[in-house]
Amino acid sequence: MWFSAKVHKACKELMQCTVLTRIIYGNGHWRLAEALANLAHSYLILQGLSHQVICHASSAKYILLFLGGDTPPTSSEEKGIILSTLVTIYYTLGMANLMQKNAKECYCNLQKAEKRMEELQGLDWKGAAKLKVCNKDIVVALGRASLQKTKLDLASKYFEKTVNILISAEGDVAPELIHLYQEIAKIKQMKKTHEKIISYALQAHAVPLALHQKFSPEVGSAALFLGKAYAATREEKHAEAAEMYFNESSVAYKVAQGMDHPQTIGALQVFSKWLGQIGKRKVTIHLLGYSCCVQIQIAICGSHHKKTKKTQELLVMLNM
């Protein structure tokens, strides 16, 4: 509720800025295009409203490309602002197209954003540090657009490029690397290259281990993904590793969030289903029995009842 009110206030203030800019500079000035681009970007990142994004970004684009000749930039600083505005316009349009599953338009707009970014990087512009959209954002968006077009090799290439950008800027334990490694692993899974799936899943697992405590939701999530990667090969040589990481995931979730948390229950269910598939039915019954025991206790007494908490503590101790 608090966040929603803040978002509404931010968008309202940007709308007021746009109105004032129109009054001061007129309908054909690049300053109005900048204000509209900022408004479109706010609708994208704060509310995810694709129709509003396209409406405001298209208006900004029209001003710069068709009306901008009336007010050309008078300095390199102004030229930098106009180029950065075009980057924002094309990026927000591309992301809105992506949300609407219009992969062709998305890719076209993102390529234009990439081209304008290259032009901007060739300028000695003081405002570069204040850019709303960075090169990494554009490259990862191009990866998602390629994935939507089912161009798997191209998508993988863009995601790997993003990985290199992140490592150069933030080091090899940047939090965003987790999702990127997992995205690449999913692409490799579509191509059924199991060894590469495991390689990227291992890299994704290494990042939260370096950043968080061993028993944390982040480690639990990465271990679950890695367990699934090993299990997906259906090879006996990977069964031990799959079981180890499924178990690591379950324990991490249980310790960090409790036995009754949906993520804990979900991890146990995935683990149990896999154990059933490989013939370890006794262990499956054991795991599912614990999960059901806690859920029944919660249904009868509530999640904060003394009896429920004691049951949870006992089950965690038994499974450590």
SVG drawing of the C-alpha trace seen along z (x, -y; Angstrom):
<svg xmlns="http://www.w3.org/2000/svg" viewBox="-8 -29 44 77">
<polyline fill="none" stroke="black" stroke-width="0.4" points="0.0,0.0 2.8,-2.4 4.8,-1.5 1.7,-1.9 1.1,-5.4 4.8,-6.4 4.6,-5.1 1.4,-7.1 3.0,-10.2 6.1,-9.8 4.1,-9.4 1.9,-12.3 4.9,-14.6 6.5,-13.5 3.2,-14.3 3.2,-17.8 6.8,-18.3 5.7,-17.3 2.8,-19.9 5.1,-22.6 7.8,-21.8 5.1,-22.1 4.0,-25.5 7.6,-26.8 9.2,-25.4 6.2,-24.6 5.1,-21.5 8.1,-21.0 11.1,-21.4 13.4,-18.6 13.0,-19.4 9.4,-18.2 10.6,-15.0 12.9,-14.5 10.1,-15.0 7.8,-12.6 10.6,-10.0 11.1,-10.2 7.4,-9.7 7.3,-6.7 10.3,-5.2 8.6,-5.7 5.5,-3.9 7.7,-1.0 9.8,-0.5 7.3,-1.5 4.0,-0.1 4.8,2.0 2.0,0.3 2.9,1.0 0.1,-1.0 1.1,-4.2 4.7,-3.6 4.1,-3.3 1.8,-6.4 4.3,-8.7 7.5,-7.3 5.9,-7.6 5.0,-11.3 8.6,-11.9 10.0,-10.2 7.7,-12.3 8.9,-15.5 12.6,-14.6 12.4,-13.1 9.7,-15.3 9.6,-18.5 13.1,-18.7 14.4,-20.6 12.8,-23.8 15.0,-23.6 18.4,-21.9 21.0,-21.4 23.2,-24.4 26.0,-22.6 27.6,-19.2 25.9,-19.0 22.4,-19.4 23.4,-16.9 24.2,-14.4 20.9,-15.0 19.0,-14.4 20.9,-11.2 20.3,-9.9 16.6,-10.7 16.5,-8.7 18.2,-5.8 15.5,-6.0 12.7,-6.3 13.8,-3.3 14.6,-1.2 11.2,-1.8 9.4,-1.2 11.3,2.1 10.5,3.2 6.8,2.3 6.8,4.4 8.4,7.2 5.6,7.1 3.1,7.2 5.0,10.2 5.7,8.2 9.2,9.6 9.8,8.0 9.1,4.4 10.9,5.0 14.1,6.2 14.0,3.2 13.6,0.6 16.3,2.2 18.7,2.2 18.0,-1.5 18.6,-2.1 22.0,-0.2 23.0,-2.3 22.2,-5.6 24.1,-4.4 27.2,-3.8 26.9,-7.4 26.5,-8.7 29.6,-6.8 31.5,-8.5 30.7,-11.9 32.6,-13.5 29.3,-14.0 29.3,-15.0 25.9,-13.5 26.8,-9.9 26.7,-8.9 23.1,-9.9 21.8,-7.8 18.4,-6.1 19.3,-3.2 22.8,-1.6 24.4,0.6 23.8,3.7 20.1,3.0 19.9,2.9 22.0,6.0 20.0,8.2 16.8,6.9 18.1,7.9 18.7,11.3 15.1,11.6 13.8,10.3 15.9,13.0 14.5,15.6 11.0,14.5 11.8,15.0 13.2,18.5 16.6,17.5 18.4,19.4 22.0,19.0 21.5,15.2 19.8,15.0 22.7,16.9 25.2,14.6 23.5,11.5 23.2,13.0 26.9,14.0 27.8,10.5 25.8,9.1 27.7,11.5 31.0,10.1 29.8,6.5 28.7,7.2 31.9,9.0 34.0,6.1 31.9,3.6 31.1,5.4 33.2,8.5 32.3,12.2 29.8,12.2 27.4,9.5 23.9,10.6 22.5,10.1 24.8,12.9 22.6,15.5 19.6,14.9 21.7,14.5 23.6,17.8 20.2,19.5 18.8,18.0 21.7,19.3 21.3,22.7 17.6,22.8 18.7,22.0 21.2,24.9 18.4,27.1 16.2,26.3 19.2,27.4 19.7,30.5 23.3,29.8 23.4,31.2 27.0,30.6 26.7,26.9 23.4,26.7 25.2,28.0 28.2,25.7 26.1,22.6 23.9,23.8 27.1,24.4 28.2,20.8 24.7,19.5 25.0,21.5 28.5,20.1 27.3,16.5 24.8,16.7 27.2,18.9 29.7,16.1 27.1,13.4 24.8,15.0 24.7,17.4 24.6,21.1 21.1,21.4 19.4,18.6 16.5,18.4 19.0,17.3 21.2,20.4 18.0,22.6 16.8,21.3 20.1,21.7 20.6,25.2 17.1,26.2 17.9,25.0 21.2,26.9 19.5,30.1 17.0,29.9 19.9,29.4 21.5,32.6 18.2,34.5 17.3,33.4 20.2,35.4 18.5,38.7 22.0,40.1 22.9,42.4 26.3,40.7 24.5,37.4 21.9,38.9 24.2,38.4 24.8,34.7 21.1,34.1 20.2,35.6 22.9,33.5 21.7,30.2 17.9,31.0 18.7,31.8 20.8,28.6 17.9,26.6 15.3,28.1 17.5,27.6 18.4,24.0 14.7,23.1 13.7,24.9 16.3,23.1 15.8,19.7 12.0,19.6 10.5,22.4 8.9,25.7 5.5,24.1 6.8,21.6 5.6,22.2 9.2,22.2 10.2,24.9 7.2,27.1 7.8,26.5 11.4,27.6 10.4,30.7 7.8,31.6 10.3,31.3 12.8,33.4 10.1,36.0 8.8,36.3 12.4,36.9 13.1,39.5 9.9,41.3 11.1,41.3 14.4,43.0 12.8,45.5 13.5,44.2 9.9,44.3 10.6,44.8 12.6,41.5 9.8,39.8 7.1,40.9 9.4,39.6 9.8,36.2 6.1,35.7 5.0,37.0 6.9,34.1 5.5,31.6 1.9,32.7 2.4,33.0 3.2,29.3 0.5,28.2 -2.2,30.1 -0.8,28.6 -1.1,25.1 -4.7,25.8 -5.8,26.9 -3.8,24.5 -2.5,21.7 1.0,20.8 1.9,18.9 0.5,21.5 2.9,22.9 2.2,26.5 2.9,25.6 6.2,24.0 7.3,27.0 6.4,29.3 8.4,27.2 11.4,27.1 11.3,30.8 11.1,31.6 13.9,29.2 16.1,30.9 15.3,34.3 16.2,33.2 19.4,31.3"/>
</svg>
